[in-house]
């Protein structure tokens, strides 16, 4: 790898690799099989400062930067996409949003607990059956004196049901549509907030997804993040940041799949020689390695832009577009290389394929990255 990582970043990368092998690897298959939330691993991540790795020191973070976070996500994803997804939704969405948009008081009230693993974070944007703020179950926040009262539903919320802190997007001006959406911090134990159901997924199964019900959930006006009507700006910003981590996740999953295919192709004998000697196999592996290498460099570059405070939305959109293509194509090629074995549940590739699809299918305003990229080119 030619990208110039600092000594600290290399140490964090190595620590994350050893962590994944020691704590996550032995239970990764069980997490996928049962779909159970791996609370013990989350606590271990907190002990290793993973939960607040890029958060400021004054709120308990490690101040190691977003590139260090991306390195951790990549290493975790090579072993378990579900564990990496838990961390992305906690840190790159929930904690990041509070740190970026929250008041001093909000940061002091919530970020130390999020960094130390006392509470897990979640990002509650999606709603059943329609875009946020547009459907029958849209969440509306009605002002009532010094409080807001929330009613409605959120769906497919990662870390839902196990999170202690939710970033909730609700309409403060329903007539204005998306322009009337605002962001709030809601404690997971607030009266009226409940889990309607846990949603079984094809992949990333240890990262629980839930449908949340808000029934007269009363929160103070101090829970508002930023200004009223700034909700979509908050969501777009956070999702762009998360897109970089999600691309790192795709890189990690694809790397693990390629490593497995390389090992298999050296061992599988056809026509009295390993299939690794066949030009068709070599071509697939070469294209795979090239795409993974380029995606990794792009992840590191975008993460550096975030760390330096420079604009990164276009690069994040490019990453989302490229990672979605190379992640799925890599896993399809790996299954092709491994043949019937790759298609069986006995091989790790089955789980990796299901996880990489979950990494690239997540709904967001970045679902159409071409629009973001073209907009930057034509501005």
N, C-alpha and C positions, 0 to 999 in steps of 0.2 A: 504494500500500500504506500503510494508516494506522497499522499497528503500529509503536510507537516503538522502533526499533532504535538502539543506541548508535553513535557514530561508528566505534568499533572493529568492531562487528558489520557495519556497512555496508561497511567496507573489506574485511573477510573475505569477505563476500558477493560483492563486485565482483571480488576476487582469484580466488575460486572460479569465477566466471562466465568470466573471461578464461582461467583455466587450462583449463576444460572446452573452450572454443572453440579454444585453441591446441594443446593436447596430445591431447585425447580425440576431439574432433570429426573430425579427418582419418582416424582409424583405427577409429572406432566401428563402422562397417559391417563392416570386416574382422574385428574382434573377434567380432562376432556370427556371421559366416560360418564362421570357423575354430574358434571356441570356445577359442582359445589364451589362456593366462594372460598378461595384459599386464604383464609384470615391469617394463618400462621406465617405464610410467605409475605403477606402485606406487612405484617409487623416486623419481619426480618428486613424487608426493604427499608422500613423506617429507621431501623437500627443502623443500616448502612448509609443513611442520609439520601437514599434514592428519591424519597417522596418530596424533598425540598431541595434537590440538588442545584437548581438554578434560582432559587428564591434568595432574597436579601438576608444577610446575616442578622439584622435587627429583629427579624421575625422567626429566627431559628433555621433559616436556610443555609446551604453550604456555599452559596455564591460561586459555584463552579462553572456557570454559563450553560447556555442552551445546547451547545455542541456536545458538552459532556452528557447532557440528558439524552441526546440523540444516540450517543455511543451506548449508553445503558439500554435504551430501547432496542437497538439492533442486537445486542448480545442476549437479552432476555427473549427476543423473538425467535432466535435460532433454536430455542428450547421450548418455549411456550408463548404462542401469540396471545393467549388469554391473559396471562400475567402481564405482558407488555401493554395490552389494551386497558387493563385496570389502571396501570400507572399513567398512561396517556390521558385518560378521562379525568383522573384525579389531578394531575399536575399541569398538563398542557392546556386543559380547558377550565376546570374549576379554580384551582389555585392561581393560575395565570390571570384569569379574569379579575379576581379580587385584587391581586397585586397591581394590575394595569389600570383598573377603573375604580377601585375602592378608595374610600376616604382613609385618613390615618387611623381613625377609630375602627373602621371595618377591618383593616389589615391587622391591627393589634388584636382584635377580638377573634379572628378566624385563622389567620395564617400560621401562628405557632402550633395550633392543634393539628392543622393539615400537614405541616412539615414533620411533626413528631409522630404522626400516625395515630393520634388520639381520635381523629375523625377522618373519614374518607370523603372525597369530593365527587360530585356528579354535576352534569351539565344538562339541564332539562329544557330542551328546545323543541324537539319533535312532538307532534300531536297526532292522534288517530285519524287516518283517512284523508288528511289534507295538509297543506303547508301551514306552518305556525301562524296562528291568528286568523285562519281562513275557514276552518271547518266547524262542524256542529259542536265539537267538544273544546273549542278554543278556550284558553285560560284568560280570564278577564280579572284585572285588579281594580276594584272600585275604591276610590278614596273615601275614608270615613274618619273625619277629624284628623288625628295624628297617626292614623293607621291606614293600611290597605287590606281589603278583604279579597282573597283569591278564590275563584271557582272555575272548574274545568278539569281537563285531563291532559296528561303528557304520556307519550308512548315511546317504546324502544329506548328507554333511558339507561345507558350503561352505568353500572354500579348502583342502579336503582334498587332500593330496598335494603342495601347495606351501607349506603352513604349516610354520613352525619350532617353534611352540608350540601345543599343544592343551589346551583345558579338557575333560577327560574325566569323564563321569559313570558311576560303576560301583557295583555293589552290594557293600557291606561286610558287610551282613547280609541274605543272600538270603531268609531266612524272613520278614523283615519287609516284603518288597515295596518299594514306592516309599519307605516310611519308612526303609528301610535303605540308601538311595542316598547316596553321598558324591561330592564333586568333587575332582579331582586336576589338577595341572599336569604335563603329559607332554611332554618334548622330542621333536620330530619325528624325531630321529635315534636314538631309543632302540631297542636291539636287540629284535626281536620285533614291532615295529610296522611294518606294511606296508600298501600300497594294493592291494586286491583288484581294483579296477576304477574307472575314471573313468566317471561316469554322464552320458550325453548328455541334455541338457534341451531343451525347446522354446524357452525364453527365458533371459535372464541367462547366456548361454552362456560369456562370458569369465570368469565366476566359477565356477571348477571345483568340481564336486561329486564326492565319492568315497566308496567303501565301504572302511572301514578294518578291518584284521584285527589283533587283539591276541593274540599267541601267547607266553605266558609272559613278558610285558613286566614287567620288574622295575624298580620305582621306589622311592626312599627314602620313609620315613614323612613326611619334611619336605615331600613333594609334595602332601600333603593340604591342601585349601583349606577353612578353617574347621574345624568339628568333624565327626566321623563321624556320618552320618545327616542332615546338613544339606544334602544334594545338591539336593533338590527346592526348598528355600527359595532356594538359590543360583540355580538355573535359572529359577525364577519371577521373581525380582528382575531378573535379567539380561534375560530375554525381555520384561518390561514396558518396560525402558529401550530395548531394541532396537525395540519396537513404535512408539515415537515417531519413531525414525529411519526406519523402514520406511514410516510414514505420510508423512514428508517426501519419501521416494523416490516414493511414489504421486503426491504433489502435483507433483513435478518432471516426471514422465512425462506426467501428464495435461495440465500446462501446455504442454509441447512439442507434444502432440497437438492441443490446441486452437489453438495458434498456427499450426500447419500447416493446420488446417481453415479458419481465418479467411483465411489467404493464398489457399488453394485456392478458397474460395467467392467471393472477389473476382475471380478470374481465369476461373472456369468460366462459360461463357455458355450459357444455355438460354432459348429463346423471346426471343432478342435482348436479353437483360439478364443481369447476373451473378446467380448463384443466391443470393448474399448478400442480395438484395432480397426473397427469398421469405420470408413469415412463418414457415413451418415450419422453415427453416434458422435464422432468427433466434431462434426459441424454443429450439432445441437448443443453440445457442451461448450464449444467456443463462443457461439452466439449468446448463450446463457451467461457465461463468465464476463463477456464484454458488456452486456446490458447491466448486470449487477454492479460491475466496476463503475460504470458511468453514473448509475443511480446513486451509488454511495458518495461519489465525488459531489454530485449535485446536492445531496442531503447536507453534507458537511459545509458546502458553500452557503446554502440558505440559512443554516444554523448560525454560521458566522455573521451573516447579515443581521440576524435577530440580536446576536450578542453585541454588535457594534451600533445598534440603534438605527440602522439604515433601512430604507424601504425593502420589503421582501415579498409582498403579495403576489407579484408576477412570478417570481421564482417558485413560490409555494404552489401556484397554480400549475406551472410547468412540471413540478415534481408530482403533483397529483395525477396529471395526465400521463406522464411517462411511467410512474410506478404502477399504475393500474394496468398498463399494457404489458410491461415486462414481468410483473409478478405472476399474472395469470398464465402468460405464455411459457414462462419457465416451469411452472408446476405441471402444465400439460405435457411439455417435452419430457420432464422427469418421469411422469407416469408412462409415457410412450417408451422411454428407454428401459424402464423396469417391467414393462409388459403386464402380464397377469398378476405378478407379484405386487407391482406398484398399485394396481387397482384394488388389491385386497386390503382389508382392515388390519392385517398383520403387519403391514409396513407403515412407517411413520409418515410417508408421503401422503397418505389419505388424510391424516389430520392437518398436515401442512397446507394441502390444497384447500380444505374447508376454511382454514384460518386466513389464508391470503385473500380468499374471496370476501371474507368479512372485513378485512382491512381496507379494501378498495370500494366496497359497496355502501359504506356509511353515508347516510343522507346529510347534506349540508348545502350551504349557499355556494360552495365550491364544486358542486356536482357537475357544473359546466365550466371547467377551467378554460376551455377554448375562448369563452367570452371574456374572461379576465385578461388572458394573454393578448387577444386581439385588441381589446380596449386600450391596453398599454401601448401597443404598436401604433394604433391609429390616433392616439391622443394628440 
